[in-house]
Amino acid sequence: MLVANRRSTQTRGAMNGIEIISQRYGKRRVRVLRVVRGADSTHTVHEVEVAALLDGDFSGAYLSGDNGQVVPTDTIKNTIQVLAQKHLGAEIEEFALTLSDHFLSRYTQVSRVYVEISSRPWTRYTRADGTPHPHVFLGGAKPTPFSCVEMTRTGVQVVSGVRDLLILKSTASAFKGYPKCEYTTLPETDDRILSTQVEGSWTFLGRDVNFAKANAAIVSAMLETFAETFSPSVQNTLYLMAGAALQAAPEVTDIYLALPNKHYLSVDFTPFSQENHKEIFLPTDEPHGQIEARVSRSAPKRE
């Protein structure tokens, strides 16, 4: 069985008594997301992180600086992204085999390939009425509820919230009409992936509250708004989610939301004479957009 630290054939160096006893190189942390668009407008998403390392006849690069046999690691990254367009699916093992076959068949100097793929699970969001949503997904890790209580002898404040609520919609999001200057490179778009890892907290009016019921109603209202409302910006989506939460829980006075914009960038396939029909995206965590706001009920107008 092949394992990660298997030794390659010994390669003697140019210096007496110095030899390379193992080597491999390649690309790690190649992230890619594929959106599979069904005929009925239902999307499926597959997101992975790939490491692909090559072993073989690369002694010249180490011993004399001869790169004639070295496949650039950028080429390895591009290969992973391009092959993902047709071959990345639910079985990551099949994609790993496809990549291994490709590198061994394309490059005669390669004698061994090591491919490791980890998958980020996305679960299809179920609407409040029980029907599955065609293009909205929840991250695999469960969100973390939390609560903070501050009490004195004369009063108490209860704040509850949630962290790490990872959500994604593969369409129904846009961003355009913004100011541009000589440093602006971001193209306008009327159809993009929107993904965020929600952090939210809300303040209760008092302690005589069914906290579990209110918290569930708030999270449900925010998810339903994210899923069913077109997003012209993360800012607008935040405001609508917060407003829905306040309407769902009259026991709450205000809500704070932080929505980091987890960018998914369309990969340019033109250098490979192929088209990327909004199928293959590069997931990026850093840097990310950070949108935060606190929203409260409007004070009643005085007569």
C-alpha positions as CSV (number, residue, x, y, z in Angstrom):
1,M,0.0,0.0,0.0
2,L,1.3,3.5,-0.9
3,V,1.7,5.8,2.1
4,A,2.6,9.5,2.3
5,N,6.2,9.0,3.5
6,R,7.3,6.3,1.1
7,R,10.9,6.6,0.0
8,S,11.8,7.2,-3.6
9,T,14.8,5.6,-5.4
10,Q,18.1,6.9,-3.9
11,T,19.7,9.7,-6.0
12,R,23.4,10.3,-5.4
13,G,24.4,14.0,-5.3
14,A,27.4,15.7,-6.8
15,M,29.0,16.1,-3.4
16,N,31.0,13.1,-2.0
17,G,29.1,11.4,0.8
18,I,25.9,13.4,0.2
19,E,22.9,11.8,-1.3
20,I,19.2,12.4,-1.7
21,I,17.4,9.4,-0.2
22,S,13.8,10.6,-0.9
23,Q,12.1,13.4,-2.7
24,R,8.8,14.5,-4.1
25,Y,7.3,17.9,-4.9
26,G,4.0,19.3,-6.1
27,K,1.2,21.5,-5.0
28,R,-0.8,21.4,-1.7
29,R,-3.9,23.1,-0.6
30,V,-5.4,23.5,-4.1
31,R,-9.0,24.4,-3.4
32,V,-11.7,24.1,-5.9
33,L,-15.5,24.2,-5.9
34,R,-17.6,22.7,-8.8
35,V,-21.2,23.8,-9.3
36,V,-23.1,21.1,-11.2
37,R,-26.2,22.7,-12.8
38,G,-29.1,20.3,-13.3
39,A,-31.6,20.5,-16.1
40,D,-34.3,21.5,-13.5
41,S,-32.2,24.5,-12.2
42,T,-31.2,22.4,-9.2
43,H,-27.5,22.9,-8.3
44,T,-25.1,20.5,-6.6
45,V,-21.8,21.7,-5.2
46,H,-18.6,19.8,-4.6
47,E,-15.8,21.5,-2.7
48,V,-12.4,19.9,-2.1
49,E,-8.8,20.6,-1.1
50,V,-6.2,18.7,-3.1
51,A,-2.5,17.8,-2.7
52,A,-0.8,16.3,-5.7
53,L,2.9,15.4,-5.3
54,L,5.2,13.8,-7.9
55,D,8.1,11.5,-7.5
56,G,10.5,10.4,-10.3
57,D,13.5,11.4,-12.4
58,F,14.0,14.9,-11.0
59,S,17.6,14.5,-9.9
60,G,18.9,17.1,-12.3
61,A,16.9,19.9,-10.6
62,Y,18.4,19.0,-7.2
63,L,22.0,18.3,-8.2
64,S,22.7,20.8,-11.0
65,G,19.7,23.2,-11.3
66,D,18.5,21.6,-14.5
67,N,14.7,22.0,-14.6
68,G,14.2,20.2,-17.9
69,Q,12.2,17.4,-16.2
70,V,10.4,19.5,-13.6
71,V,6.6,19.9,-14.1
72,P,5.8,23.4,-12.7
73,T,3.7,23.3,-9.6
74,D,1.5,25.9,-11.2
75,T,0.8,23.5,-14.0
76,I,-0.2,20.9,-11.4
77,K,-2.6,23.4,-9.8
78,N,-4.1,24.3,-13.2
79,T,-4.5,20.6,-14.1
80,I,-6.5,19.9,-10.9
81,Q,-8.8,22.8,-11.6
82,V,-9.4,22.0,-15.3
83,L,-10.0,18.3,-14.7
84,A,-12.4,19.1,-11.9
85,Q,-14.8,20.5,-14.5
86,K,-15.7,17.1,-15.7
87,H,-14.4,14.7,-13.1
88,L,-15.0,16.2,-9.6
89,G,-18.1,14.5,-8.1
90,A,-19.4,12.9,-5.0
91,E,-16.7,10.2,-5.0
92,I,-13.4,12.0,-4.2
93,E,-11.6,8.7,-4.8
94,E,-12.5,8.7,-8.5
95,F,-11.2,12.2,-8.8
96,A,-7.9,11.2,-7.1
97,L,-7.6,8.3,-9.5
98,T,-8.2,10.5,-12.5
99,L,-5.5,13.0,-11.4
100,S,-3.0,10.1,-10.7
101,D,-3.7,8.6,-14.1
102,H,-3.2,11.9,-15.8
103,F,0.2,12.7,-14.3
104,L,1.6,9.2,-14.9
105,S,0.4,9.1,-18.5
106,R,1.3,12.7,-19.4
107,Y,4.9,12.8,-18.0
108,T,7.2,9.9,-18.5
109,Q,9.7,11.2,-15.9
110,V,7.1,10.7,-13.2
111,S,7.2,7.2,-11.5
112,R,4.9,7.8,-8.6
113,V,2.0,10.1,-7.8
114,Y,0.6,10.9,-4.4
115,V,-2.8,12.6,-4.4
116,E,-4.7,13.5,-1.2
117,I,-8.2,15.0,-1.3
118,S,-10.3,16.3,1.5
119,S,-13.9,17.2,1.0
120,R,-15.9,20.1,2.6
121,P,-19.5,18.7,3.0
122,W,-22.4,21.0,1.9
123,T,-25.9,19.9,2.9
124,R,-28.9,21.1,0.9
125,Y,-30.9,23.6,2.9
126,T,-34.5,22.6,3.6
127,R,-37.0,25.4,3.5
128,A,-39.4,26.2,6.3
129,D,-42.2,24.4,4.4
130,G,-40.1,21.2,4.3
131,T,-39.0,21.4,0.6
132,P,-35.3,21.2,-0.4
133,H,-33.9,24.4,-1.8
134,P,-32.3,24.1,-5.3
135,H,-29.2,26.3,-4.7
136,V,-28.7,27.0,-1.0
137,F,-26.5,24.9,1.2
138,L,-25.4,24.6,4.8
139,G,-21.8,23.8,5.8
140,G,-21.1,20.4,7.3
141,A,-19.9,21.6,10.7
142,K,-22.6,22.4,13.2
143,P,-22.9,26.1,14.3
144,T,-22.0,27.0,17.9
145,P,-24.8,28.6,20.0
146,F,-23.6,30.8,22.9
147,S,-25.1,33.0,25.6
148,C,-23.8,35.8,27.9
149,V,-25.5,37.0,31.1
150,E,-24.6,40.2,32.9
151,M,-26.4,40.7,36.2
152,T,-26.4,43.2,39.0
153,R,-28.6,43.4,42.1
154,T,-31.0,45.6,40.2
155,G,-31.2,44.0,36.7
156,V,-30.0,41.5,34.2
157,Q,-29.1,41.4,30.5
158,V,-29.2,38.2,28.5
159,V,-27.5,38.0,25.2
160,S,-27.6,34.9,23.0
161,G,-26.2,34.1,19.6
162,V,-24.6,31.8,17.2
163,R,-21.1,31.4,15.6
164,D,-19.8,29.4,12.7
165,L,-23.1,29.2,10.8
166,L,-21.7,28.4,7.4
167,I,-24.1,29.0,4.5
168,L,-23.8,29.2,0.7
169,K,-26.0,30.1,-2.3
170,S,-24.7,29.2,-5.7
171,T,-26.7,31.8,-7.5
172,A,-29.2,34.7,-6.8
173,S,-26.5,37.0,-5.7
174,A,-24.9,40.1,-7.4
175,F,-22.6,43.0,-6.9
176,K,-22.6,46.0,-9.2
177,G,-23.0,49.8,-9.4
178,Y,-20.2,50.5,-6.9
179,P,-17.7,53.4,-7.3
180,K,-14.5,52.7,-9.3
181,C,-11.1,54.2,-9.2
182,E,-7.6,53.5,-10.7
183,Y,-7.2,50.7,-8.1
184,T,-10.5,48.9,-8.9
185,T,-10.1,45.6,-10.6
186,L,-13.2,43.8,-9.4
187,P,-15.6,43.2,-12.3
188,E,-19.3,43.8,-11.8
189,T,-21.5,40.7,-11.7
190,D,-25.2,39.9,-11.7
191,D,-24.7,36.3,-10.8
192,R,-22.2,35.1,-8.2
193,I,-21.7,32.6,-5.4
194,L,-22.4,34.1,-2.0
195,S,-21.0,32.3,1.1
196,T,-20.6,33.5,4.6
197,Q,-19.9,32.2,8.1
198,V,-22.5,34.0,10.2
199,E,-21.8,35.3,13.7
200,G,-24.8,36.9,15.4
201,S,-25.9,37.9,18.8
202,W,-29.2,39.3,20.1
203,T,-30.3,41.0,23.3
204,F,-33.4,39.9,25.2
205,L,-35.8,42.2,26.9
206,G,-35.6,40.3,30.1
207,R,-35.3,36.8,31.6
208,D,-38.9,35.6,31.4
209,V,-38.4,34.2,27.9
210,N,-38.6,30.8,26.2
211,F,-35.0,31.1,25.0
212,A,-34.8,27.9,23.0
213,K,-37.9,28.8,21.1
214,A,-36.8,32.4,20.4
215,N,-33.3,31.3,19.3
216,A,-34.6,28.7,16.9
217,A,-37.1,31.2,15.5
218,I,-34.3,33.7,14.9
219,V,-31.9,31.3,13.2
220,S,-34.8,29.9,11.0
221,A,-35.8,33.4,10.0
222,M,-32.3,34.4,9.0
223,L,-31.7,31.2,7.0
224,E,-35.1,31.5,5.2
225,T,-34.3,35.1,4.3
226,F,-30.8,34.2,3.0
227,A,-32.3,31.4,0.9
228,E,-35.3,33.1,-0.6
229,T,-34.2,36.7,-1.1
230,F,-32.1,37.9,-4.0
231,S,-28.8,39.5,-2.7
232,P,-27.6,42.7,-4.4
233,S,-24.9,43.0,-1.7
234,V,-23.9,41.4,1.5
235,Q,-24.9,44.6,3.3
236,N,-28.5,44.3,2.0
237,T,-28.6,40.6,2.9
238,L,-27.4,41.4,6.4
239,Y,-30.1,44.0,6.9
240,L,-32.9,41.8,5.7
241,M,-31.7,38.8,7.8
242,A,-31.5,41.0,10.9
243,G,-35.0,42.4,10.2
244,A,-36.5,39.0,9.8
245,A,-34.9,37.9,13.0
246,L,-36.4,40.8,14.9
247,Q,-39.8,40.1,13.5
248,A,-39.6,36.5,14.4
249,A,-38.7,37.2,18.0
250,P,-40.5,40.1,19.7
251,E,-38.6,39.2,22.9
252,V,-35.4,40.6,21.3
253,T,-34.5,44.3,21.3
254,D,-31.6,44.3,18.8
255,I,-29.3,42.0,16.8
256,Y,-25.7,42.2,15.8
257,L,-24.6,40.3,12.7
258,A,-21.1,39.8,11.1
259,L,-21.1,38.3,7.6
260,P,-17.6,37.7,6.3
261,N,-17.8,37.4,2.5
262,K,-16.1,34.0,1.7
263,H,-15.1,34.7,-1.9
264,Y,-15.5,32.0,-4.6
265,L,-13.6,33.3,-7.7
266,S,-14.4,32.0,-11.2
267,V,-11.3,30.3,-12.6
268,D,-10.1,31.6,-16.0
269,F,-10.0,28.7,-18.5
270,T,-9.1,30.8,-21.6
271,P,-5.4,29.9,-21.4
272,F,-6.5,26.3,-21.9
273,S,-8.8,27.0,-24.8
274,Q,-11.8,26.0,-22.7
275,E,-14.8,27.8,-21.3
276,N,-15.8,27.9,-17.6
277,H,-19.5,28.2,-17.6
278,K,-19.8,29.3,-14.0
279,E,-18.8,25.7,-13.0
280,I,-15.3,25.9,-11.4
281,F,-14.5,28.3,-8.6
282,L,-11.5,29.0,-6.4
283,P,-12.5,29.2,-2.7
284,T,-10.6,31.8,-0.8
285,D,-10.7,32.6,2.9
286,E,-8.1,35.3,3.1
287,P,-8.4,38.2,2.6
288,H,-12.2,38.3,2.9
289,G,-14.8,41.0,2.9
290,Q,-16.1,41.8,6.4
291,I,-19.6,43.3,6.8
292,E,-20.9,44.0,10.3
293,A,-23.9,45.9,11.6
294,R,-26.2,46.2,14.7
295,V,-29.9,46.5,13.9
296,S,-32.6,47.4,16.4
297,R,-36.3,48.2,16.3
298,S,-37.1,51.8,15.5
299,A,-38.1,54.0,18.5
300,P,-41.8,54.9,18.4
301,K,-42.5,58.3,17.0
302,R,-43.7,60.9,19.4
303,E,-47.1,62.5,18.6
